[in-house]
Amino acid sequence: MIEDAAVAILIKKAREAQQNAYAPYSHFSVGAAVLTEDTRIYTGCNVENASYGLTMCAERNAIYNAVAGGCRVFRALALVGTGPDWITPCGACRQVMEEFHIPEIILTKSNDTYKIVSLRALLPHAFGL
C-alpha cells in the first residue's frame, strides 16, 4: 500500500500539472501524476482538441511520459480535477492503466481529500493478454 507521504507528493505534482491543462471546450482541467517502481514521478494534463476524439487525458499523458522515459513498472497514479465529486478515469485510461498493471489509483476531490482504489475495482473485467 502506498504511504500517505507519497500520496501527498503525487497529489501535489498532479495539481501542478493540472495548471498546464488545455481545456477550452470542457473547461474541466485535469492533472495526473504516476509513481514508478523506482520512485520517479511523471505528470500529465488533459489536452483537448476541437475534434474531440483527438483529446488526450491527463492519465494517459502521465503514463506515456513515463514510458517515453523508459519506465514500465508503476506503483500508483493520482488524478486531480475540479468539482465536488471524485475525479475518476475514463474507460480508455482505465485500459491503459491495465496495460501497465498500475495497482493503486488515487482518486481526489477538488479539496484534495482522496481515496485509494484498486485497478480491479475500476475495471473488473479488463481486456488483457
Secondary structure as the mmCIF struct_conf table of DSSP 4:
data_model
#
loop_
_struct_conf.conf_type_id
_struct_conf.id
_struct_conf.beg_label_comp_id
_struct_conf.beg_label_asym_id
_struct_conf.beg_label_seq_id
_struct_conf.end_label_comp_id
_struct_conf.end_label_asym_id
_struct_conf.end_label_seq_id
HELX_RH_AL_P HELX_RH_AL_P1 ASP A 4 GLN A 18
TURN_TY1_P TURN_TY1_P1 GLN A 19 ASN A 20
STRN STRN1 TYR A 22 TYR A 22
TURN_TY1_P TURN_TY1_P2 PRO A 24 SER A 26
STRN STRN2 GLY A 31 THR A 36
TURN_TY1_P TURN_TY1_P3 GLU A 37 ASP A 38
BEND BEND1 THR A 39 THR A 39
STRN STRN3 ILE A 41 CYS A 45
STRN STRN4 VAL A 47 VAL A 47
BEND BEND2 ALA A 50 SER A 51
HELX_RH_3T_P HELX_RH_3T_P1 TYR A 52 LEU A 54
STRN STRN5 MET A 56 MET A 56
HELX_RH_AL_P HELX_RH_AL_P2 ALA A 58 ALA A 68
TURN_TY1_P TURN_TY1_P4 GLY A 69 GLY A 70
STRN STRN6 PHE A 74 VAL A 80
BEND BEND3 THR A 82 ASP A 85
HELX_LH_PP_P HELX_LH_PP_P1 TRP A 86 ILE A 87
HELX_RH_AL_P HELX_RH_AL_P3 GLY A 91 GLU A 99
TURN_TY1_P TURN_TY1_P5 PHE A 100 HIS A 101
STRN STRN7 GLU A 104 THR A 108
TURN_TY1_P TURN_TY1_P6 SER A 110 ASN A 111
STRN STRN8 TYR A 114 SER A 118
HELX_RH_AL_P HELX_RH_AL_P4 LEU A 119 LEU A 122
TURN_TY1_P TURN_TY1_P7 PRO A 124 HIS A 125
#
